[in-house]
Amino acid sequence: MSDAPEQQDVLIVTGMSGAGRSTVGNALEDVGWYVVDNLPAQMLRPLIDLAERAGDSLPKIAAVVDVRGGRLFSEAQEAVRALQESMPTKVRVLFLDATDAALVRRFEQVRRPHPLQGDGTLLDGILAERSRMEELRESSDIIIDTSELNIHQLATTIIERFSAPETPGVQVTVLSFGFKYGLPADADMVGDARFLPNPFWVPELRPMTGLDSAVNEFVLDQPGAREFVDAFGRALEPVMAGYQRENKRHATIAIGCTGGKHRSVTLVGELAAHLRGLPGVAVSVKHRDLGRE
């Protein structure tokens, strides 16, 4: 057999209802983990067997196991222990906890009952779950108290702890487009290149695009073109840093001209080069309207 099992990384996410399991699952997905929610503990071994057969395709798996598993959850501790003892796979348990007061406040904010509340009070349900979770909590590898964390802070904590060193803080798409075809619906910020002379009106440049050196030089030689790129790039530096602090993992920066063929294409290339020099930023370039008439 190959060495894939030794490289497999398995994280079992469990803990108190309302402590942030969904937020943790989403954050793990953002940094490349394959996440399975509400998995019965007895299904962990089949899931990992499947992942091992997939090899490098599924190197990191996170399974959310919680009280919603009902009767099956009562056997979770035994299943986790057997998994850790019988497999060379690296298996860790992450337990999310919070104070009773914090959990009560969160359930009241969303106006939902606790899964173990039954005919009792919200606090009755929390205490019943805490008792049921006690043994699993004690044997967990990592315990995170989320009482004082909002969802952004919790996601940041997870990303910092479980992302690979090369994982970028934010994935940025720099997009060119033509205003005459409409604004990009998913753009976070939009720049307008129509203040520059249009190469369309230069006969020898008309059939070319901003990817051609002649158009590129023409656009960048115009007054204000390089100043625009420099100023826009500098303005985005604190934005990119703030996105990473606030856990915004994806952003689209769009620059438009009339047809999305000349000016916007050139400026997008220049702006992308600037953004690639920023820490924690991965950049891709897309030209939405380049092939349109």
N, C-alpha and C positions, 0 to 999 in steps of 0.2 A: 504494500500500500504506500501511497505517496506520503509526504510529510504534512499534508494539508491539515489533519486533525490537530497537530501540534501548534499550528498557526491560528486555529479557530479561537475566537474570543467570544464568550457567551456571558451576557449580563442578564440576570433575573431582576426585574424591577417590581417591587412590591411595596407595601406600606399602607398607611391609613387612608381611607376614603376622604377625599378633599385635601390631601397633602400635596397633590401636584403630579400624579402619575401621567395624566394626559400631556401636560406641559413637558415632562421629561421625555415621553415617547416622541413627541414632535421634535424636540431639540436633538435627540439622538438620530432621528431620520435626517435632519439637516446636515449632520456631519458624517453621513454615510453608513449608519447602522441599519440593518434590516430588522424592523420592529413588528412583533406580533402582539396584539392587544387581547387581554382577557383569555389567556391560554391556560387550560387546565394543567396542573403540574405534571400529570401523568403523560402529557403530550410533549414534554420537553425533549425526552430521548428521541422519539421519532423525528422531531423537528431538527435536532442536531445531526442525526444520521443523514437526513436529507441534505442539510447544509454541507456536511463533509463530502458527500458525493458530488456536490456542486463545486467543491474546491475553492479556488480563489474568487469565484463569483459571489460567495457569501462568507467573507472572512469575519464579519462582526454581526452577531445576532443579539437582539434584546427581546426578551419575552416578558410581558406584563402579566403577573400572576397576583390575583387579589381576591378579596372576600366574595366577589361576584361569582366565583366558582362554586359556591354553595358547599355541598357535602364533599366534593372533590378537593376543595381547598384544605379541608382538615388533614389531608394526606400530603400536603405540599412539603412540609418539613422533611418527611421521610423520602419523598421523591427527589428533592434537592440534594440531600445527603448522599443518596445512592448514586446520583449523577456525578457528584464531585469525587466520590471514591472509585468509581468504575471506569472513568474516562480520562484520557490524557488531555482532553480539552480544558482550556482555562475557563473556569466557571466562577463568577462572582455574583453576590447578592447585594443589591442596592435597596435599602429600606428608607422610605420617605415617611417622616414623622412630623407632627405639629402638636402644639398644646391643645387641650380640649377647647379652650376659649377661642383659639384661632379657627379650629374646625367648625365650631358652632357658628361663628361669624360668617364663614364661607358658605355653609349650607343655607343660612338665612338669606344671604345675598342672592343666591341663585334660586331660592324658594323651592328646593327639592328635598325630599325626605332622605334620611340615611338608609342605606340598603339593609341594615339590621334593626331599624327602628321599630318595625311592626306596629303594634298598638301603643307603644310607649313613647317617650319623649325623644327629641333629637339627641340629648345627652345620653340617654339609655342606650341608643344605638351605637354611639361612639365608644362608650365604656365596654359594651359587649364585643365590639370589634377589637379594641385594645387588648382585651383578655385573650381573644382568639389568636391575635398576632404576636403575643409576648414571646413565645418560644422562637418563632422565626426571626423576630427582631434581635434577640440575643445572639443568634448565630450568624447574623448578616456581616458581610465584609465591610460595607460602607453604610453609614447612617447619616442622612442629611435632615436636619431640622429646618422646615420651611416656614416656621411660624412668622418670621419677620421678613420673608422674601415675597416680593410680588412676582408675577409670572415672568417678567423680563429678567429679573435678577436670578430666578431659579434656572431659567434657560441658559443664561450666561454661565452660571456655576457648572451646569452639566456639560456645556460645550468646552469650557476650559479644562474640565477633568477628563473628558472622553473623546475629544477630537484628536485626530492624528496631527503630528507637528506641522505637516504641510497643508492642512485644511485651511482654506482662506476664511477670513472673517466675513466677507461679503462678496458675492458673485455679481458683477456689474456687466450689464449688456449696454453697449454704446450703440445707438441706433440712428441711422439716417432715414429720412422720409421726405415725401413731398406734401406740402400743405394742401395742394389741390386734390389730393387723395384722402384727406382727413387726418386729424391728429391720432397718434397711436393711443389706443385705449388704456394700455398698461404702462404708459410713461410716468415715472415719478417726477421728472423735471424735463422741461423743454427749452431748447435754445433756438433762436431764429437767425438763420444765415442770410436772409433776404436783404440785409443792409449792404451786402457786397454786390458788385457788378456781376451779372449773370453770363457765364461763358456760353450759354445757349445762343447769345446774339453775336458771337464770334464764329464766323462760318467754319473755320478749320477746327474749332473746338467742339462744335455742336454735336457731332457723332461720337465724341469721346465721353468718358466719365471721370469722376474724381479719382478713380484708380489709376488713370493715365498720368504720367509725369508732367505732360504739357499743361493739363488742366490743373493739376496740383500746384504747379509753380505759378500759374496765372492767378489762382484764388489766393494763395498765400502772399503774393506780392501786392495785393490790394491794401490800401490804407485801412488799418483797424483789424485785419484778419488775424495776424499773430497775436495782437493785443487781446482780441476776443478769446482766443484759445488759452492764453496764459491766465487771463483774469477768471475765466470760467473754471479752469483747472484748479487754481488756487482757492476759489470759492467752494469747490467740491471737497477739498482736503478735510476741513472740519466736519463736513457732512458724512464722509466715509467713516471717519473716526467715530462719529456719533451713531451711525448705523450699527457699527460693531458693538458699541456699548449697549445699545438698546435691542440688540439681537435681531436686527433686520438683515436677513441673510441674502436677499436678492433685491436688486434695484435696476431700473432701466432709465438711462439718460439719453434723451432723444434730441437730435438737432435736425431742423427742417429747412428746406429751401422750396422753391416753387414746385419743381418736379421730382426732387429727391435723387438727382442724377449727378450733379456737378459739385456745387458749393457744400452742401451738407455732407456728401461723401468724403470730400477732402478734410473738412473740419472734424468729422468723426474720427478719422484716422489719427489726426494730431492729438485730439483729446484722449483717445484710448492710450496713446503712447505716454501721455502725462500720467494717467491714472495707474498704469502698470508700475510706475515707480513708487506707489504708495504702499505702506505696510498693510498686510492682511487683505489686500484687494486683488481678486482675480477678474480679468477683463476679457470679454468676448465682443466681437464686432458683428453687427448685422445691418445690411442695407435693404430696407423693406421694399423700396420702390425702384430699385436699380434697373430691373428688367422690363419695366413698363414703358409703354410708348408715351 
